[in-house]
């Protein structure tokens, strides 16, 4: 995973798995939707320290140039069709870097990208598909907020814990599906594996004090439940997070 230099004058650093970092700007979550963007060739441009933002639609195989970036960001992928598909990040030299999605038929999921250690800036997304697809790129601070004791979903996702975890809390991860199921949580000091199973399962682990980001990977339905010493209010819907930790 990549370790990035400090990119903003106001920001804190989060270590991923002890060697990678995510940084978010100070302030609340952005409320504007990502614009629909017509791709332009930018591989030779100077890399930015901002996450790429854009929405792209198409079908079949395509290389989508983006503004070269060293920032870790979110990618949401939706694919339709009966055939196989794959999405990979591509660096400024044109080399494939990360597998961000791979499967058969319909797919929808959100993952983080630009995590590879010592990789060049990400400058494009390579789509290999037999059907239609849509890709949305946005900053990490626009991840789905997990409020209340329970979060539900299907497939890959990235969640912010609100409030962040306290010592003594546990997380129960229940999965109904096939293939691998992975849940990982992040604090300012690193990451912890909360589940790593195959097929339908239920796993309980302790949440680390200060944990505020959780990623889920799995081809199926899942439920995450928090239990612990403090009072967790029931979610009332999305809201701006003015107290969001900046990384």
C-alpha positions in Angstrom: 0.0 0.0 0.0 1.1 3.6 -0.7 2.5 6.0 1.8 1.8 9.5 0.6 3.5 12.8 1.5 1.5 15.4 3.4 -0.6 17.1 0.7 -2.6 19.8 2.6 -1.6 22.5 5.1 -4.6 21.5 7.3 -5.0 17.8 7.7 -4.3 14.7 9.8 -2.8 11.4 8.7 -4.5 8.0 8.8 -2.2 4.9 8.4 -3.7 2.0 6.5 -2.4 -1.4 7.5 0.6 0.4 9.1 2.0 1.7 5.8 -0.6 3.5 3.8 -2.4 6.8 4.4 -5.6 8.5 3.6 -6.1 12.2 3.9 -9.3 14.1 3.9 -9.9 17.9 4.0 -11.1 19.5 7.2 -14.8 20.4 7.4 -18.0 18.7 6.6 -18.9 16.1 3.9 -19.4 17.5 0.5 -23.0 17.7 -0.5 -22.8 18.2 -4.3 -23.1 15.2 -6.6 -20.2 14.3 -8.8 -20.6 15.8 -12.3 -20.9 13.7 -15.5 -17.5 14.1 -17.2 -16.3 13.6 -20.7 -12.9 12.0 -20.4 -9.8 13.8 -21.7 -6.3 12.6 -22.1 -4.4 13.7 -18.9 -1.7 11.1 -18.5 1.1 13.6 -19.1 -0.3 16.3 -16.7 1.2 17.1 -13.3 -0.3 14.8 -10.6 -2.7 16.4 -8.1 -3.1 15.6 -4.4 -6.9 15.7 -4.8 -9.0 12.7 -5.4 -10.5 12.5 -8.8 -14.2 13.4 -9.2 -16.4 12.3 -12.1 -19.1 10.1 -13.4 -18.6 7.9 -16.5 -21.0 5.8 -18.5 -20.4 3.4 -21.4 -20.4 -0.2 -22.6 -17.8 -2.7 -23.6 -14.0 -2.1 -23.2 -12.8 1.4 -22.5 -9.9 3.3 -21.0 -11.1 6.3 -19.0 -8.4 8.9 -18.6 -8.7 11.0 -15.4 -6.7 13.8 -13.9 -3.5 12.0 -12.5 -3.8 11.8 -8.8 -1.8 10.5 -5.8 -4.8 10.7 -3.5 -6.7 7.7 -2.2 -10.3 7.9 -3.4 -13.5 6.1 -3.8 -14.7 4.3 -6.9 -18.3 3.1 -7.3 -18.8 0.6 -10.1 -22.1 -0.6 -11.6 -22.0 -3.2 -14.3 -24.9 -4.8 -16.3 -24.8 -7.8 -18.6 -24.4 -11.5 -18.8 -20.7 -11.6 -19.5 -17.6 -11.0 -17.4 -16.3 -7.6 -16.5 -13.2 -6.1 -14.8 -12.1 -2.7 -13.7 -8.4 -1.8 -13.0 -6.6 1.4 -12.1 -3.9 2.5 -14.5 -0.8 4.5 -13.7 0.7 7.4 -15.8 2.9 4.9 -17.6 -0.1 3.0 -18.8 0.5 0.0 -16.5 -2.4 -1.7 -14.7 -2.1 -1.2 -10.9 -5.1 -2.5 -8.9 -8.0 -4.8 -9.5 -11.0 -2.8 -8.3 -13.9 -5.1 -9.5 -14.1 -8.4 -11.2 -17.1 -10.7 -11.8 -19.9 -12.1 -14.0 -23.2 -10.5 -14.7 -24.6 -7.6 -12.7 -22.4 -5.9 -10.1 -22.5 -2.8 -7.9 -19.9 -1.9 -5.3 -17.7 0.8 -3.8 -14.0 0.4 -3.1 -10.9 2.5 -2.3 -8.3 3.0 -5.0 -4.7 4.3 -5.2 -3.5 2.0 -2.3 -0.6 0.4 -4.0 2.9 1.0 -2.5 5.4 2.8 -4.6 3.0 3.0 -7.6 2.9 5.9 -10.0 -0.1 8.3 -9.8 -3.3 6.8 -11.0 -4.2 8.4 -14.4 -6.9 6.2 -15.8 -9.4 3.4 -15.2 -9.4 0.4 -17.5 -12.8 -1.3 -18.1 -13.1 -4.7 -19.6 -16.8 -5.6 -20.1 -19.4 -7.2 -22.4 -22.3 -5.1 -21.1 -23.0 -1.5 -20.0 -21.4 0.1 -17.0 -21.2 3.3 -14.9 -18.3 4.5 -12.8 -18.3 7.3 -10.2 -15.1 8.7 -8.6 -15.3 10.8 -5.5 -13.2 11.7 -2.3 -13.0 9.3 0.6 -14.9 11.8 2.9 -18.0 11.1 0.8 -18.2 7.5 2.0 -21.5 6.3 3.4 -22.0 7.2 7.0 -22.9 4.4 9.5 -25.1 5.9 12.2 -26.8 3.8 14.7 -26.1 0.2 15.8 -26.9 -1.6 12.5 -25.6 -1.2 8.9 -26.9 -3.3 6.0 -25.7 -3.7 2.5 -24.9 -5.9 -0.5 -21.5 -6.3 -2.0 -18.5 -4.0 -1.6 -18.8 -0.8 0.4 -16.9 1.8 2.5 -18.4 3.1 5.7 -17.7 5.9 8.2 -18.5 5.0 11.9 -20.5 7.8 13.5 -19.7 8.0 16.4 -16.3 6.4 16.1 -15.7 3.3 18.1 -14.9 3.3 21.8 -12.9 0.7 23.8 -15.1 -2.2 24.7 -17.3 -2.2 21.6 -17.8 -5.2 19.4 -18.8 -5.7 15.8 -20.8 -8.7 14.6 -20.4 -9.2 10.8 -23.0 -11.5 9.3 -22.8 -12.5 5.6 -25.1 -14.5 3.3 -23.4 -15.2 0.0 -20.5 -17.1 -1.7 -16.8 -16.5 -2.1 -14.7 -14.5 0.3 -16.1 -12.0 2.8 -13.7 -9.5 4.3 -14.4 -6.7 6.8 -11.6 -4.3 7.8 -11.6 -1.4 10.2 -9.2 1.6 10.3 -7.9 4.0 13.0 -5.4 6.8 12.8 -2.7 4.2 13.7 -3.5 1.4 11.3 -6.1 -1.3 10.4 -7.6 -4.4 11.9 -9.1 -7.4 10.2 -12.7 -7.8 11.5 -13.8 -10.8 9.3 -12.2 -13.0 6.7 -14.4 -15.9 5.8 -15.7 -17.9 2.9 -19.4 -18.3 2.2 -22.2 -17.7 4.7 -20.9 -16.8 8.2 -21.2 -14.7 11.3 -18.1 -13.3 13.1 -17.8 -11.2 16.2 -14.7 -9.1 16.9 -13.7 -6.2 19.1 -13.6 -2.7 17.7 -10.4 -0.8 18.4 -10.8 2.5 20.3 -10.9 5.4 17.7 -11.9 3.2 14.7 -13.9 5.3 12.3 -13.6 3.7 8.9 -14.8 0.2 7.8 -14.5 -1.5 4.4 -16.6 -4.5 3.4 -15.9 -6.9 0.5 -18.2 -9.7 -0.4 -20.5 -11.0 -3.1 -23.7 -11.2 -1.1 -25.9 -9.6 1.6 -24.3 -8.5 4.9 -25.2 -6.9 8.2 -22.9 -5.2 10.6 -24.0 -4.6 14.2 -22.2 -2.5 16.9 -22.6 -3.3 20.6 -20.8 -1.7 23.4 -20.7 0.5 26.5 -21.9 3.8 25.1 -25.4 4.7 23.9 -25.6 4.5 20.1 -28.6 6.4 18.7 -30.8 5.0 16.0 -30.0 6.4 12.6 -32.3 9.1 11.3 -30.8 9.4 7.8 -27.8 11.0 6.1 -26.5 14.2 7.6 -23.4 16.4 7.2 -20.5 15.5 9.4 -19.0 18.8 10.6 -16.8 16.8 13.0 -15.4 14.5 10.4 -11.8 13.5 11.1 -9.4 14.9 8.5 -6.7 12.6 7.4 
